[in-house]
């Protein structure tokens, strides 16, 4: 892709495109039928790292009966993961990347938040707890999640310290982990939840990919989970 630094920038989207001109535009969801894309899990989940009896799959849809994560069988560093998810009323879940310790994943990973932003408890929560956020760290630029019961599409591109989050056709977040150097305060001065005790700048940019289960009492559904290593 050629870059044109003198080009007049007509919109925020154009500006973000110029900033990322050395890599594919992350706001466009990819064609995952092309070469290099693979299913993250086997069709029967037999290769997943998960607590037995919690996660199940039917007609290609994955869900959990309890609040326990399911994990990729291997670790990834630079990659794109593309998937669909569906919330229920009150859903609070997430896609976890760079999990270097799956037994103590919360401070040792980055969680890309999934939430039913139409529910009172999440619509009134901090913006960094809403859908499209890097949980507790950086809010999405706009609300793109659909109503409960409708399928959404996420494309998450993780390349070294940079994580791009595209939701339903729009780039809604770009996280530069190197800017998060303080254990309790985000770069904008807002407070980081106490359980996220490690600055992102200190975390490895390699780890398992995971999905949060039936958290906060509401189910979550996933399908078409595909990954491509960069």
C-alpha positions, -999 to 999 in steps of 0.1 A, spaced: 0 0 0 14 34 -9 13 63 15 5 98 5 16 121 34 4 153 16 -31 139 10 -59 160 26 -74 140 54 -112 141 51 -121 120 81 -109 102 112 -111 69 93 -88 83 66 -64 95 93 -63 61 109 -57 45 75 -27 68 69 -13 59 103 -14 22 94 -4 25 58 23 -2 62 -3 -28 70 -38 -38 57 -66 -15 68 -79 -32 100 -114 -18 98 -124 -41 69 -132 -76 79 -110 -101 60 -120 -130 37 -111 -159 60 -115 -184 32 -82 -174 17 -48 -189 23 -33 -187 57 -65 -188 77 -72 -217 100 -99 -227 125 -87 -219 160 -104 -250 174 -113 -284 161 -149 -289 151 -154 -309 184 -132 -286 205 -109 -316 211 -78 -294 208 -89 -267 232 -76 -260 266 -107 -259 287 -123 -272 319 -142 -303 310 -180 -301 309 -182 -263 307 -178 -255 270 -199 -272 243 -205 -268 205 -236 -274 185 -241 -265 148 -208 -247 150 -219 -224 179 -197 -225 210 -210 -216 244 -203 -221 281 -224 -231 311 -200 -216 337 -176 -187 341 -144 -205 329 -123 -196 299 -115 -217 269 -80 -214 254 -62 -219 221 -40 -250 221 -9 -229 212 5 -195 218 4 -167 192 24 -135 188 16 -116 156 -18 -126 143 -53 -117 132 -83 -134 148 -118 -131 132 -150 -143 148 -186 -138 153 -203 -135 187 -238 -131 200 -248 -116 234 -279 -123 255 -294 -98 279 -267 -87 303 -238 -105 287 -203 -96 299 -176 -116 282 -144 -111 262 -117 -122 238 -84 -126 255 -51 -122 237 -14 -124 248 -23 -146 278 11 -157 290 -4 -174 321 -38 -190 316 -41 -200 353 -37 -163 363 -48 -147 330 -65 -115 343 -33 -95 350 -13 -114 324 -32 -107 292 -53 -81 273 -91 -86 273 -111 -73 243 -144 -66 259 -178 -80 249 -208 -66 266 -245 -61 261 -242 -23 261 -280 -20 260 -283 -35 295 -285 -9 323 -255 -23 342 -232 -20 312 -246 11 296 -239 29 328 -206 13 335 -173 30 327 -166 32 289 -136 9 293 -160 -18 304 -182 -16 273 -181 -35 241 -150 -28 219 -129 -16 247 -96 -30 258 -111 -38 292 -101 -14 319 -76 4 296 -90 21 265 -127 26 255 -140 21 220 -145 52 199 -181 43 192 -209 19 200 -212 -8 173 -225 -38 192 -259 -51 181 -289 -59 202 -289 -92 222 -297 -121 199 -280 -107 168 -246 -118 155 -217 -94 156 -183 -97 139 -149 -89 156 -116 -87 138 -87 -83 162 -52 -77 148 -24 -81 173 11 -71 161 37 -66 187 25 -38 210 -4 -26 187 -38 -42 190 -65 -30 165 -101 -39 172 -127 -38 144 -164 -44 153 -192 -48 127 -173 -31 99 -155 -2 117 -122 2 135 -133 11 170 -101 9 190 -63 9 186 -43 1 217 -6 8 219 5 -13 249 38 5 252 20 36 265 6 18 296 35 21 319 18 28 352 2 0 374 -28 19 385 -34 48 360 -42 48 323 -24 74 301 -54 96 302 -54 97 340 -83 74 346 -80 46 371 -72 10 361 -91 -17 379 -70 -30 408 -71 -66 395 -52 -55 363 -21 -51 384 6 -53 357 13 -24 332 6 -35 297 41 -23 286 56 -50 308 35 -79 294 48 -103 268 33 -99 233 29 -136 229 4 -159 245 -28 -180 243 -60 -167 228 -90 -172 250 -127 -166 254 -145 -158 286 -174 -180 296 -208 -174 313 -196 -144 332 -220 -122 353 -247 -148 349 -255 -143 312 -244 -165 283 -222 -157 253 -221 -175 220 -192 -177 194 -189 -191 159 -166 -190 129 -134 -184 149 -106 -182 125 -69 -171 130 -41 -161 107 -5 -157 118 14 -127 105 
